[in-house]
Amino acid sequence: MGGSRVLPDPDAVPQRPGWTNKRVTPRPWDVYAPPSFRITDRHRLRALASGISLATLVINGAEGPVAAHLPLVFEGEALIGHLARANPLARLLMPDAPALAVFVGPSVYVTRSWYPSKREHGQVVPTWNYLAVEARGPFVPVTDPEELLNIVRRLTDFLEGEREQPWAVEDAPADFIASMMEAIIGFRITVTALEGTAKLSQNRPEADREGVRAGLASSGDAAAAALASLIAR
């Protein structure tokens, strides 16, 4: 029910002032990222995650990690969503089970050919630029039918909201919606940790950054264009 946004609006994702160069003591679960790539402002992290919407939801099962890809949206300090009862992840939705939701925004391979320094000394390698947000917290299963319906409405309204003719749950026959509801499970994730990475060639000299920006902007790719606009700021 509802669609998902593939790319965040560049105007809604973090600006450079929202990043940090402060040295942070790593925790066991932290994704590796140099301090200059980290996003720490919670409002900007939420804006980026909301612009992406589609998350990879991961839970540890008895035989290892299990993942599902589904849209999640914020409701207060929680993420809400639903998935099919037939999904292997559904059997792991136990109260307080630790969950990880990863929102990956635009990402693009950066060829070393875009670096002017390649022609100067050749001591450069290719890399990958990207935006990503990770949310962690315990599951809160939703078993009340009316509460589950509200989650479906909230997801639908958020994902359809910017369309000229948005679809609403009430637009479908009530008996059809009721049958669909029986096939899904709702949940909340109480977000206890929210962190992000904006890898935009901040570690390169200004001339190399401009070379990357120009290369991305001229590629004709939407994700590359989004990253190019962020590098230009």
C-alpha positions as CSV (number, residue, x, y, z in Angstrom):
1,M,0.0,0.0,0.0
2,G,1.5,3.3,-1.0
3,G,4.8,3.8,-2.9
4,S,8.2,4.9,-1.8
5,R,10.4,7.9,-2.6
6,V,13.7,6.9,-4.3
7,L,15.7,10.1,-4.0
8,P,15.5,12.7,-1.3
9,D,15.0,16.4,-2.3
10,P,18.5,17.9,-2.1
11,D,17.0,20.9,-0.3
12,A,15.8,18.6,2.5
13,V,19.0,16.8,3.3
14,P,21.8,18.0,5.6
15,Q,23.8,21.1,4.8
16,R,27.5,21.2,5.6
17,P,26.9,23.1,9.0
18,G,25.0,20.0,10.2
19,W,28.0,17.8,9.8
20,T,30.7,17.5,12.5
21,N,34.5,17.4,12.6
22,K,34.4,16.5,16.3
23,R,36.2,13.3,17.3
24,V,33.6,10.8,18.5
25,T,34.3,7.7,20.5
26,P,33.1,4.8,18.4
27,R,30.6,2.3,19.7
28,P,30.6,-1.4,18.7
29,W,27.6,-0.9,16.4
30,D,28.7,2.3,14.7
31,V,29.3,2.3,11.0
32,Y,32.8,3.4,10.1
33,A,32.9,6.9,8.9
34,P,35.5,9.6,9.3
35,P,34.3,12.5,11.5
36,S,34.1,14.8,8.6
37,F,31.5,12.6,6.9
38,R,29.2,12.2,9.9
39,I,25.8,13.9,10.2
40,T,24.9,14.6,13.8
41,D,21.9,17.0,13.6
42,R,18.8,15.0,14.5
43,H,16.4,17.2,12.5
44,R,18.5,16.8,9.4
45,L,18.9,13.1,9.9
46,R,15.1,12.8,10.1
47,A,14.7,15.0,7.0
48,L,17.1,12.8,5.0
49,A,15.5,9.6,6.2
50,S,12.0,10.9,5.4
51,G,13.1,12.0,1.9
52,I,14.4,8.5,1.2
53,S,11.5,6.6,2.9
54,L,12.5,3.1,1.7
55,A,14.5,1.3,4.4
56,T,16.4,-1.9,4.8
57,L,15.1,-3.3,8.1
58,V,17.4,-5.8,9.7
59,I,16.8,-8.1,12.7
60,N,19.0,-10.9,14.0
61,G,17.4,-14.3,13.8
62,A,18.5,-17.7,15.1
63,E,20.3,-18.4,11.8
64,G,21.7,-14.9,11.3
65,P,20.5,-11.5,10.2
66,V,17.2,-11.3,8.3
67,A,16.4,-8.2,6.2
68,A,13.3,-6.7,4.5
69,H,13.0,-3.6,2.3
70,L,10.0,-1.5,3.1
71,P,8.9,2.1,3.6
72,L,9.1,3.6,7.1
73,V,8.0,7.0,8.3
74,F,8.5,8.9,11.5
75,E,5.7,9.4,14.0
76,G,7.1,11.4,16.9
77,E,10.2,9.6,18.0
78,A,9.3,6.3,16.4
79,L,9.4,4.8,13.0
80,I,6.2,3.1,11.9
81,G,5.6,0.5,9.2
82,H,4.1,-2.8,8.3
83,L,5.0,-5.9,6.4
84,A,3.4,-9.1,5.1
85,R,2.7,-11.9,7.5
86,A,4.4,-14.2,5.0
87,N,7.6,-12.2,5.2
88,P,10.3,-14.2,7.0
89,L,11.0,-11.1,9.1
90,A,7.5,-11.2,10.5
91,R,8.2,-14.1,12.9
92,L,11.0,-12.1,14.5
93,L,8.9,-9.1,15.4
94,M,9.0,-9.7,19.1
95,P,8.5,-7.0,21.7
96,D,11.7,-5.1,22.4
97,A,13.7,-7.0,19.7
98,P,16.6,-4.8,18.6
99,A,16.1,-3.5,15.1
100,L,18.3,-1.6,12.6
101,A,16.7,0.4,9.7
102,V,19.1,1.7,7.0
103,F,18.0,4.5,4.7
104,V,20.3,4.8,1.7
105,G,20.0,7.9,-0.4
106,P,21.7,8.8,-3.7
107,S,25.0,7.0,-4.3
108,V,27.4,7.2,-7.2
109,Y,30.8,5.7,-8.1
110,V,33.5,8.4,-8.3
111,T,36.2,7.6,-10.9
112,R,39.6,8.9,-10.2
113,S,39.6,10.5,-13.7
114,W,37.6,13.3,-12.2
115,Y,40.5,14.3,-9.9
116,P,42.9,17.0,-11.3
117,S,45.5,15.6,-8.9
118,K,45.5,12.4,-11.0
119,R,47.3,14.3,-13.7
120,E,49.7,15.9,-11.2
121,H,50.9,12.9,-9.3
122,G,48.6,9.9,-9.9
123,Q,48.3,9.1,-6.2
124,V,44.6,8.9,-6.1
125,V,42.1,6.0,-6.1
126,P,38.4,5.7,-7.1
127,T,35.7,5.8,-4.4
128,W,32.0,5.9,-3.8
129,N,30.0,9.0,-2.6
130,Y,26.7,8.5,-0.9
131,L,24.2,9.6,1.8
132,A,22.8,7.2,4.4
133,V,21.0,7.2,7.7
134,E,20.8,4.4,10.3
135,A,18.1,4.2,12.9
136,R,18.2,1.7,15.8
137,G,15.8,0.8,18.5
138,P,13.4,-1.8,19.9
139,F,10.3,-3.1,18.2
140,V,6.9,-2.4,19.5
141,P,4.4,-4.8,17.7
142,V,1.0,-3.4,16.8
143,T,-1.8,-5.8,17.4
144,D,-4.8,-3.6,17.6
145,P,-6.7,-3.5,14.2
146,E,-7.6,0.2,14.5
147,E,-4.0,1.1,15.3
148,L,-2.7,-1.0,12.4
149,L,-5.2,0.8,10.1
150,N,-3.9,4.2,11.4
151,I,-0.3,3.1,10.5
152,V,-1.4,2.2,7.0
153,R,-3.2,5.5,6.7
154,R,-0.2,7.4,8.0
155,L,2.2,5.7,5.5
156,T,-0.2,6.2,2.6
157,D,-0.9,9.9,3.4
158,F,2.8,10.6,3.7
159,L,3.8,8.8,0.5
160,E,0.9,10.0,-1.6
161,G,0.9,13.5,-0.1
162,E,2.9,15.3,-2.8
163,R,0.9,13.9,-5.7
164,E,-1.6,16.0,-7.7
165,Q,-4.4,13.4,-7.1
166,P,-3.3,11.5,-3.9
167,W,-4.8,8.1,-3.2
168,A,-6.3,7.5,0.3
169,V,-7.1,4.3,2.0
170,E,-10.8,5.2,2.1
171,D,-10.8,5.3,-1.7
172,A,-10.7,1.5,-1.8
173,P,-13.7,-0.7,-0.9
174,A,-13.8,-1.3,2.9
175,D,-14.0,-5.1,2.5
176,F,-11.0,-5.1,0.3
177,I,-9.0,-3.1,2.8
178,A,-10.1,-5.4,5.6
179,S,-8.8,-8.4,3.7
180,M,-5.5,-6.7,3.0
181,M,-5.2,-5.8,6.7
182,E,-5.4,-9.5,7.7
183,A,-2.3,-10.2,5.6
184,I,0.0,-7.6,7.3
185,I,1.6,-7.0,10.6
186,G,2.2,-3.4,11.9
187,F,5.0,-2.2,14.2
188,R,6.8,0.8,15.7
189,I,10.5,1.1,16.2
190,T,11.3,3.4,19.2
191,V,14.3,5.2,17.8
192,T,17.1,5.3,20.4
193,A,20.0,6.0,18.1
194,L,20.0,8.0,14.8
195,E,23.2,8.6,12.8
196,G,24.1,9.4,9.3
197,T,26.9,9.6,6.8
198,A,27.3,12.1,4.0
199,K,30.4,11.1,1.9
200,L,30.8,13.9,-0.6
201,S,34.6,14.0,-1.2
202,Q,35.1,16.3,1.8
203,N,38.5,14.7,2.3
204,R,39.8,15.8,-1.2
205,P,41.4,19.1,-2.1
206,E,39.1,21.8,-3.4
207,A,40.1,21.3,-7.0
208,D,39.4,17.5,-6.7
209,R,36.0,18.3,-5.2
210,E,35.1,20.6,-8.0
211,G,36.3,17.9,-10.5
212,V,33.9,15.4,-8.8
213,R,31.1,17.9,-8.8
214,A,31.5,18.6,-12.5
215,G,31.8,14.9,-13.3
216,L,28.6,14.1,-11.4
217,A,26.7,17.0,-12.8
218,S,27.5,16.1,-16.4
219,S,26.7,12.4,-16.0
220,G,23.0,12.7,-16.8
221,D,22.1,10.6,-13.7
222,A,19.5,11.8,-11.2
223,A,21.4,10.4,-8.2
224,A,24.7,12.0,-9.4
225,A,22.9,15.3,-10.0
226,A,21.6,15.3,-6.4
227,L,25.1,14.7,-5.0
228,A,26.6,17.3,-7.3
229,S,24.3,19.9,-5.9
230,L,25.2,19.0,-2.3
231,I,29.0,19.2,-3.1
232,A,28.4,22.7,-4.6
233,R,27.0,24.0,-1.3
